[in-house]
Amino acid sequence: MSSKDVVDALAKGKTLDAEDAFKDTMKDKVADALETKKVEVAQSFVKNHLPDETQSETQPEEKEDE
């Protein structure tokens, strides 16, 4: 359903139908926003948390003195 369905139901005086249409519209928008954010977080996680192999090759390991 869409916001047009909400308006149409209100124009016809069908408040229960308008409420259902509003809830469905909001549910869809929230689900889409969550899916988008999940993709962003997943991409960020992979980019920011994988070790950079060139960095480990160029920096020698430090040895601790005992």
C-alpha positions as semicolon CSV with decimal commas, in nm:
position;residue;x (nm);y (nm);z (nm)
1;M;0,000;0,000;0,000
2;S;0,104;0,359;-0,041
3;S;0,032;0,699;0,103
4;K;-0,220;0,744;-0,180
5;D;-0,418;0,455;-0,031
6;V;-0,421;0,631;0,307
7;V;-0,553;0,951;0,154
8;D;-0,812;0,771;-0,057
9;A;-0,942;0,579;0,245
10;L;-0,964;0,899;0,451
11;A;-1,145;1,077;0,167
12;K;-1,403;0,798;0,166
13;G;-1,439;0,815;0,543
14;K;-1,296;0,467;0,595
15;T;-1,075;0,537;0,894
16;L;-0,999;0,172;0,969
17;D;-0,886;0,115;0,612
18;A;-0,678;0,432;0,633
19;E;-0,517;0,307;0,954
20;D;-0,433;-0,028;0,795
21;A;-0,293;0,144;0,486
22;F;-0,084;0,376;0,703
23;K;0,054;0,087;0,908
24;D;0,142;-0,110;0,594
25;T;0,308;0,192;0,436
26;M;0,515;0,263;0,746
27;K;0,608;-0,105;0,785
28;D;0,737;-0,113;0,427
29;K;0,934;0,211;0,468
30;V;1,094;0,095;0,793
31;A;1,181;-0,244;0,644
32;D;1,344;-0,076;0,343
33;A;1,541;0,161;0,566
34;L;1,660;-0,126;0,786
35;E;1,771;-0,328;0,486
36;T;1,964;-0,031;0,349
37;K;2,133;0,027;0,686
38;K;2,221;-0,343;0,718
39;V;2,399;-0,330;0,383
40;E;2,586;-0,012;0,485
41;V;2,696;-0,162;0,817
42;A;2,803;-0,488;0,652
43;Q;3,012;-0,304;0,394
44;S;3,164;-0,083;0,661
45;F;3,242;-0,383;0,877
46;V;3,423;-0,563;0,597
47;K;3,619;-0,256;0,488
48;N;3,718;-0,142;0,837
49;H;3,793;-0,475;1,001
50;L;3,988;-0,678;0,750
51;P;4,361;-0,653;0,813
52;D;4,558;-0,478;0,546
53;E;4,809;-0,735;0,421
54;T;5,047;-0,473;0,279
55;Q;5,068;-0,311;0,620
56;S;5,174;-0,633;0,792
57;E;5,440;-0,699;0,525
58;T;5,600;-0,355;0,547
59;Q;5,610;-0,322;0,925
60;P;5,850;-0,557;1,104
61;E;5,723;-0,722;1,419
62;E;5,850;-0,577;1,742
63;K;6,030;-0,814;1,973
64;E;5,992;-0,781;2,346
65;D;6,307;-0,773;2,559
66;E;6,299;-1,023;2,839
